[in-house]
Amino acid sequence: MKKKIVVVLILFLLGSFLVPVVAMQSNLVESHRSGIPETLDIGKEVSIRITLDEVSSDLTTKTNLTFKTGLEDPVWAFTMKGMEETETEGNSSSKVGLIFDHGKYDNLTISLSGLASSHEKKIEILLMSIKQTDETDEQHEVIKSIRREVTTEDIEGVLAALDRAKGAINEANESIANAEANGTNIGGEIKTHFDLANWHLRDANRLYSASKTEESLVSANNAYNNATIASELASSKVIGDREHQEFIGQMKHVVILIVCIVAVIAVVILYKRSSWDKLG
């Protein structure tokens, strides 16, 4: 009897773990969107529109919806259509709630306008999120949150300068490593420029993080210039050492040739002297 009870308990526990967890299905689904840019310009106005339709015309319940945005000075407007039509507009909060009555409506259009936040560096902001709250107060996405990067041409220029400086430093590092691998003694001037390049790059990143784009650009360019000088000096030193070694090799051959010529001349002179002595 005890064994049967144990088996029943085990089967019950296994069954509870194997029961599939059914994810909550949204009562609304996106059918259209417009006005959503790929990137946002700092301080510029954005106006977007999203339309949601019922997943089934048989729904008669109410859906609790929550809308959020990271835009500054947002203005929301909602249009619900169906057996009735209702428009709500003018809400200026970053978070808005709405009860959608499926007994009255089958379509919801959300309009949102606002300003892309002002920053001195590239950031990502939330354009819009729409979530549905279930009976247990858990929230689930109706649509995937829409996020976009906020930037300007100046910021993109700084980021490009930072990438260029990083590339130049990597190239200088490779040039110095190759020179040392070939036995070339790297002088203090090369090391000084290389260290300055790294220092300026760290400074440029610090300034960019502090939203000081102009100062960051100057430091990034200084990093690039010093890295380029270090790379060129290291490469030219390797070439100079190689040419020096080639010159030494050529001189050795010249010396050997001269020694051989002198030896031949000496032999000829000795031979002639010996011949003269015999004639005398």
Secondary structure, 3 states (H helix, E strand, C coil): CHHHHHHHHHHHHHHHHHCCCCCCCCCEEEEEEECCCCEEECCCEEEEEEEEEECCCCCCCEEEEEEECCCEEEEEEEEEEECCEEEEEEECCCEEEEEEECCCEEEEEEEEEEECCCCCCCEEEEEEEEEEECCCCCEEEEEEEEEEEEECHHHHHHHHHHHHHHHHHHHHHHHHHHHHHCCCCCCHHHHHHHHHHHHHHHHHHHHHHCCCHHHHHHHHHHHHHHHHHHHHHHHHHHHHHHHHHHHHHHHHHHHHHHHHHHHHHHHHHHHHHHHHHHHC
